[in-house]
Amino acid sequence: MANYVRYQLRGDTAENWEAKNPVLLDREPGYDKTARRFKVGDGATEWDGLDYVKPKIIANLLSTSDTDALSASQGAVLKGLIPIVVDDLTTSDSEKALSAKQGVVLKGLIPPVVDNLTTADGGKALSANQGVVLKGLIPPIVDNLTDSSSEAKTKKVLSAYQGYYIKTLLDKKANSTTVTTLQTTVNKHTTEITELQTAITNIEGVIVRDDLTHDEGDTALSARQGKVLKGLIDGKADKTDITSLQTTVNGKANSSDLTALQTALSALQTKVNQYSSEQWTFTLSTGSTVTKKVVLSS
């Protein structure tokens, strides 16, 4: 039967090692049960001055150990996974990372957020909460022209497609044939329109007088005053009397003619006397009346 010799290495917790802080003999191992690592003495250096023995090397990226070391090859793999860092805000490469410096710049560009719908500051952003409020204010969209409900009249809006459809219907109302017919009609009256424009131009600047006291030769008499004049003329004498008088004068003959002329003059004088003793009332176009007594001077 073989004899086996068993060795138990010196070991303790990290707390005890630090508290005792012994000097290990040259090549004497000491096991830290807390860190699960070894230190080897040199015969002169205290525990806290010794380094741990080289840790276990892990050659993968799956280990969760916090005491093992990662191999250099896995470090190279990690390095390849680290994206290239750019220090500007113009690069559009999706495989590159933004520098911390540009992150600070971006942070400075983020506007203040307001959580209300009353702020009128154009330099501030609206909160997501207020976005939800706004969404609730957007009315339902109706995509037909048949909804006649009470809600459709006040709480719903018409879709863009239905607006396009209505525009198409309106455009069909005035097609090219209708436009051509209208243009032809306008062209037929071009001469009349031109004459009217000329007449309007000719009367521009003419002064119209509404009385019978002015004697300018470059002014016009109003229609109302023309009516007044006609009334005065119509009241002066009978057309038959004037014709008879003219016939008598034209004769210029014998005494019988003169006698007839005298008779005619007497009759005319009688008429004049009659008119001179009467009051004449004229009604103007304005609705007012004017009363005049006709007086004829010799």
C-alpha positions, 0 to 999 in steps of 0.5 A, spaced: 500 500 500 502 506 497 503 512 502 501 519 500 503 525 503 498 531 503 500 538 504 496 544 506 498 551 504 497 557 508 491 561 507 486 566 510 481 571 508 483 578 505 481 581 511 486 577 516 491 577 511 491 585 511 490 585 519 496 581 520 500 583 514 506 577 515 512 576 511 512 570 507 518 566 507 522 566 500 518 562 495 512 561 501 505 561 498 499 564 501 492 563 499 487 569 499 481 565 500 477 571 499 480 573 492 481 566 491 488 568 488 496 566 491 501 571 493 508 568 493 513 571 499 520 573 498 523 573 505 523 580 506 516 583 503 510 584 507 503 581 505 500 588 502 507 589 498 506 582 494 503 582 488 498 576 486 500 571 482 498 571 474 491 570 474 487 565 469 487 567 462 480 567 459 480 566 451 473 568 450 468 573 451 463 569 455 466 568 462 463 572 467 469 572 472 471 578 475 478 575 477 480 572 471 484 576 465 482 576 458 486 574 453 490 578 448 486 575 442 480 577 445 482 584 447 483 584 439 476 582 438 473 587 443 478 592 439 475 591 433 468 591 436 469 598 438 466 603 433 470 609 430 469 615 433 468 622 429 468 629 432 463 632 428 456 633 427 456 632 419 458 625 418 452 620 416 456 614 417 452 609 421 458 605 423 461 610 427 460 613 434 460 620 436 465 623 440 463 625 448 465 632 446 460 632 440 455 629 445 456 635 449 454 640 443 448 636 442 446 637 449 446 644 448 442 644 442 436 640 445 431 646 447 427 647 453 421 643 454 414 646 456 409 642 458 403 647 456 399 649 450 400 657 452 407 658 451 409 662 445 416 661 445 419 659 438 425 656 442 422 651 446 420 644 445 413 641 446 413 636 451 410 629 449 404 630 454 402 636 450 403 632 444 398 627 447 393 633 448 394 635 441 392 629 438 386 628 442 384 635 439 385 633 432 378 632 429 376 625 426 377 625 418 371 623 414 372 620 407 365 621 404 360 626 402 354 623 405 355 624 412 350 629 415 350 627 422 351 633 427 358 631 429 360 631 422 357 639 421 361 641 427 366 636 430 369 632 423 373 634 418 373 632 410 379 628 408 384 631 403 381 626 398 374 628 398 377 635 397 380 633 391 374 630 388 370 636 390 375 640 386 375 636 380 367 637 380 368 644 380 373 644 374 368 640 370 363 646 371 367 651 367 370 647 361 374 650 355 367 650 351 364 654 356 370 659 356 370 660 349 363 662 348 364 667 354 370 670 350 366 670 344 360 674 347 365 679 350 369 680 343 362 682 340 361 687 345 368 690 344 366 696 340 360 698 345 365 697 351 370 702 347 365 707 345 362 707 353 370 708 355 371 714 350 364 717 352 366 717 360 373 720 358 370 725 354 365 727 360 371 727 365 372 734 368 365 737 365 362 742 371 355 741 371 351 747 374 344 746 378 342 753 377 340 759 372 345 764 375 352 762 372 354 764 365 360 760 363 360 757 356 364 751 358 359 748 364 353 744 363 346 745 365 343 740 370 337 736 367 333 739 373 334 746 371 333 744 363 326 742 366 325 748 369 327 752 363 322 748 359 316 750 364 318 757 363 318 757 355 311 753 355 308 758 359 310 764 355 305 764 349 301 759 345 304 757 338 298 758 334 298 766 336 306 766 334 304 763 328 299 768 326 303 774 328 309 771 324 304 771 318 301 778 319 308 781 319 310 777 313 304 780 309 306 787 310 301 789 305 295 794 305 291 798 311 287 792 312 293 788 313 295 793 318 288 792 321 289 785 322 296 786 325 293 791 330 288 786 332 293 781 332 297 785 337 292 787 341 290 779 342 297 778 344 297 784 349 291 781 352 295 774 353 301 778 356 297 782 361 293 775 363 300 772 364 303 778 368 297 778 373 298 770 375 302 767 379 305 760 376 308 755 381 313 750 378 315 743 381 322 741 381 325 734 380 327 735 387 320 735 390 320 742 392 316 748 389 317 755 386 312 760 385 313 766 381 309 772 378 311 773 370 312 780 369 314 782 362 317 789 361 316 793 354 
